[in-house]
Amino acid sequence: MDEIASSSKFQYNMTVTVNKRVNDISQVVQTNSDAVEQSVFTSKALSNQAAILNELINRFRIK
């Protein structure tokens, strides 16, 4: 009987540990997702600014 109780406790503890690790991974994935979204936003903003700068430079070219 003690062996069953000990095994059950061990299994419970391992389940808790696995659950914590899965939650940790989920947080990392969410953080990475947020970083990707910010990178996309920044990339689009820089691209737009580069296009505007290119248009301004073209106005000053000697033809």
GROMACS elastic network, one bead per residue, 0.5 to 0.9 nm:
[ bonds ]
;  ai    aj funct       b0    kb
    1     4     6  0.52492   500
    1     5     6  0.63782   500
    1     6     6  0.86370   500
    2     5     6  0.50483   500
    2     6     6  0.59942   500
    2     7     6  0.84691   500
    3     6     6  0.50263   500
    3     7     6  0.60143   500
    3     8     6  0.84456   500
    4     7     6  0.50919   500
    4     8     6  0.60167   500
    4     9     6  0.85468   500
    5     8     6  0.50582   500
    5     9     6  0.61449   500
    5    10     6  0.85585   500
    6     9     6  0.51419   500
    6    10     6  0.61419   500
    6    11     6  0.85697   500
    7    10     6  0.50029   500
    7    11     6  0.60288   500
    7    12     6  0.84846   500
    8    11     6  0.50567   500
    8    12     6  0.60849   500
    8    13     6  0.85844   500
    9    12     6  0.50267   500
    9    13     6  0.61430   500
    9    14     6  0.85853   500
   10    13     6  0.51113   500
   10    14     6  0.61599   500
   10    15     6  0.85567   500
   11    14     6  0.51006   500
   11    15     6  0.60942   500
   11    16     6  0.86328   500
   12    15     6  0.50414   500
   12    16     6  0.62316   500
   12    17     6  0.86357   500
   13    16     6  0.50975   500
   13    17     6  0.61989   500
   13    18     6  0.86470   500
   14    18     6  0.60711   500
   14    19     6  0.84424   500
   15    18     6  0.51179   500
   15    19     6  0.60248   500
   15    20     6  0.85576   500
   16    19     6  0.50621   500
   16    20     6  0.61857   500
   16    21     6  0.86896   500
   17    20     6  0.51245   500
   17    21     6  0.62610   500
   17    22     6  0.86555   500
   18    21     6  0.50728   500
   18    22     6  0.61231   500
   18    23     6  0.85718   500
   19    22     6  0.51172   500
   19    23     6  0.62053   500
   19    24     6  0.86161   500
   20    23     6  0.50553   500
   20    24     6  0.61499   500
   20    25     6  0.86633   500
   21    25     6  0.61691   500
   21    26     6  0.84998   500
   22    25     6  0.50688   500
   22    26     6  0.60981   500
   22    27     6  0.86693   500
   23    27     6  0.62411   500
   23    28     6  0.87035   500
   24    27     6  0.51690   500
   24    28     6  0.63734   500
   24    29     6  0.87025   500
   25    28     6  0.50650   500
   25    29     6  0.61321   500
   25    30     6  0.85794   500
   26    29     6  0.50588   500
   26    30     6  0.61578   500
   26    31     6  0.85882   500
   27    30     6  0.50542   500
   27    31     6  0.61145   500
   27    32     6  0.85526   500
   28    31     6  0.50209   500
   28    32     6  0.60943   500
   28    33     6  0.84746   500
   29    32     6  0.50556   500
   29    33     6  0.60411   500
   29    34     6  0.86005   500
   30    34     6  0.61679   500
   30    35     6  0.85829   500
   31    34     6  0.51273   500
   31    35     6  0.62290   500
   31    36     6  0.86806   500
   32    36     6  0.61509   500
   32    37     6  0.86262   500
   33    36     6  0.50928   500
   33    37     6  0.62448   500
   33    38     6  0.86679   500
   34    37     6  0.51247   500
   34    38     6  0.62489   500
   34    39     6  0.85974   500
   35    38     6  0.50890   500
   35    39     6  0.60866   500
   35    40     6  0.86236   500
   36    40     6  0.61321   500
   36    41     6  0.85815   500
   37    40     6  0.51550   500
   37    41     6  0.62479   500
   37    42     6  0.86300   500
   38    41     6  0.50811   500
   38    42     6  0.60828   500
   38    43     6  0.84456   500
   39    42     6  0.50595   500
   39    43     6  0.59111   500
   39    44     6  0.85147   500
   40    43     6  0.50250   500
   40    44     6  0.61520   500
   40    45     6  0.85637   500
   41    44     6  0.52652   500
   41    45     6  0.62262   500
   41    46     6  0.86800   500
   42    45     6  0.50355   500
   42    46     6  0.60872   500
   42    47     6  0.84681   500
   43    46     6  0.51415   500
   43    47     6  0.60483   500
   43    48     6  0.85909   500
   44    47     6  0.50058   500
   44    48     6  0.61678   500
   44    49     6  0.85956   500
   45    48     6  0.51490   500
   45    49     6  0.61988   500
   45    50     6  0.85938   500
   46    50     6  0.60245   500
   46    51     6  0.85735   500
   47    50     6  0.50588   500
   47    51     6  0.62524   500
   47    52     6  0.87234   500
   48    51     6  0.51226   500
   48    52     6  0.63146   500
   48    53     6  0.86396   500
   49    52     6  0.50849   500
   49    53     6  0.60903   500
   49    54     6  0.84814   500
   50    53     6  0.50160   500
   50    54     6  0.60023   500
   50    55     6  0.86072   500
   51    54     6  0.50229   500
   51    55     6  0.62829   500
   51    56     6  0.87220   500
   52    55     6  0.51295   500
   52    56     6  0.63034   500
   52    57     6  0.86852   500
   53    56     6  0.50381   500
   53    57     6  0.61160   500
   53    58     6  0.85664   500
   54    57     6  0.51028   500
   54    58     6  0.61670   500
   54    59     6  0.88556   500
   55    58     6  0.51397   500
   55    59     6  0.66437   500
   56    59     6  0.53430   500
   56    60     6  0.71405   500
   57    60     6  0.54483   500
   57    61     6  0.67179   500
   58    61     6  0.53493   500
   58    62     6  0.88869   500
   59    62     6  0.86170   500
